[in-house]
Amino acid sequence: MRAAGRTTRTMLRLLPEWTWWIGQAGLLEQPSPDDERATLVTITDAGRALLGRVMPGHIQVTRLLLDPLSDQDLDHLRDIMTRVRDHRRAQPPRSAAPRKPRPAPAQEC
């Protein structure tokens, strides 16, 4: 996968996590005509249209939040968020944890 003209390992690791629900929304197709072990992700026309609607606002908000930060601030933020990401990845997914028992419904008198 390419982002900003280069392949990113982060994006490749995230693919399985987000392509399923984006595909369910009709925004991506996942054909693999030559190799059933491979997944080729192709954005649909609906996905392209959605990106055209949401990206300008996303870029505007991102700039509003990050433009006041210096390069040093951004380096610190990147370091902190990397540690947060690594900590989350070290934890089992919530779906793998046993569910807590729910309290019994209150009895009507």
C-alpha positions as CSV (number, residue, x, y, z in Angstrom):
1,M,0.0,0.0,0.0
2,R,1.3,3.5,-0.8
3,A,0.8,6.6,1.3
4,A,2.4,9.9,0.4
5,G,4.3,8.1,-2.3
6,R,5.9,5.5,-0.1
7,T,5.0,2.1,1.4
8,T,4.3,2.3,5.1
9,R,4.6,-0.7,7.4
10,T,2.1,0.8,9.8
11,M,-0.6,0.9,7.1
12,L,0.1,-2.7,6.1
13,R,-0.3,-3.7,9.8
14,L,-3.6,-1.8,10.0
15,L,-5.1,-3.2,6.8
16,P,-6.8,-6.2,8.4
17,E,-8.2,-4.1,11.2
18,W,-10.0,-1.5,9.1
19,T,-10.6,-3.0,5.6
20,W,-13.3,-5.3,6.9
21,W,-15.7,-2.6,8.1
22,I,-14.8,-0.2,5.3
23,G,-15.6,-3.0,2.8
24,Q,-18.9,-3.6,4.6
25,A,-19.8,0.1,4.0
26,G,-19.2,-0.4,0.3
27,L,-16.1,1.8,0.2
28,L,-13.5,-0.8,-0.7
29,E,-13.3,-3.9,-2.8
30,Q,-10.9,-6.7,-2.0
31,P,-10.3,-8.7,-5.2
32,S,-7.5,-11.2,-5.4
33,P,-7.7,-12.7,-8.9
34,D,-4.3,-14.3,-9.1
35,D,-3.5,-15.4,-5.5
36,E,-6.1,-16.3,-2.9
37,R,-3.5,-15.6,-0.2
38,A,-3.2,-12.0,-1.3
39,T,-5.6,-9.1,-0.8
40,L,-5.6,-6.3,-3.2
41,V,-7.6,-3.3,-1.8
42,T,-9.3,-1.1,-4.4
43,I,-11.3,2.0,-3.4
44,T,-14.8,2.1,-4.9
45,D,-16.4,5.1,-6.5
46,A,-18.4,5.6,-3.3
47,G,-15.2,5.5,-1.2
48,R,-13.6,8.1,-3.5
49,A,-16.6,10.3,-3.2
50,L,-16.6,10.0,0.6
51,L,-12.9,10.9,0.7
52,G,-13.6,14.0,-1.4
53,R,-16.2,15.1,1.1
54,V,-14.4,14.4,4.4
55,M,-10.7,15.1,3.6
56,P,-10.9,18.9,3.3
57,G,-12.5,19.1,6.8
58,H,-10.0,16.5,8.2
59,I,-7.1,18.5,6.9
60,Q,-8.5,21.8,8.2
61,V,-9.0,20.3,11.7
62,T,-5.6,18.7,11.7
63,R,-3.9,22.0,10.7
64,L,-5.9,23.8,13.4
65,L,-4.6,21.4,16.0
66,L,-1.0,20.9,14.9
67,D,0.1,24.2,13.2
68,P,0.8,25.9,16.5
69,L,3.2,23.1,17.5
70,S,6.9,23.5,16.9
71,D,9.0,20.7,15.3
72,Q,10.2,19.8,18.7
73,D,6.7,19.7,20.0
74,L,5.7,17.4,17.1
75,D,8.7,15.1,17.8
76,H,7.6,14.8,21.5
77,L,4.0,14.2,20.5
78,R,5.1,11.5,18.0
79,D,7.2,9.8,20.7
80,I,4.3,9.8,23.2
81,M,1.8,8.5,20.7
82,T,4.2,5.8,19.6
83,R,4.5,4.6,23.3
84,V,0.7,4.7,23.6
85,R,0.3,2.7,20.4
86,D,2.9,0.2,21.5
87,H,1.3,-0.3,24.9
88,R,-2.2,-0.8,23.3
89,R,-0.7,-3.4,20.8
90,A,0.9,-5.3,23.7
91,Q,-2.6,-5.8,25.3
92,P,-4.9,-8.5,24.1
93,P,-7.8,-7.1,22.0
94,R,-11.0,-6.4,24.0
95,S,-12.7,-9.1,22.1
96,A,-10.3,-11.7,23.5
97,A,-10.9,-10.7,27.1
98,P,-13.6,-12.6,29.0
99,R,-16.8,-10.5,29.4
100,K,-17.8,-9.4,32.8
101,P,-21.0,-10.8,34.0
102,R,-23.9,-8.4,33.7
103,P,-26.0,-7.8,36.8
104,A,-29.4,-9.5,36.8
105,P,-32.3,-7.2,35.9
106,A,-34.1,-5.7,38.8
107,Q,-37.2,-7.7,39.8
108,E,-40.5,-5.8,39.6
109,C,-42.6,-6.0,42.8
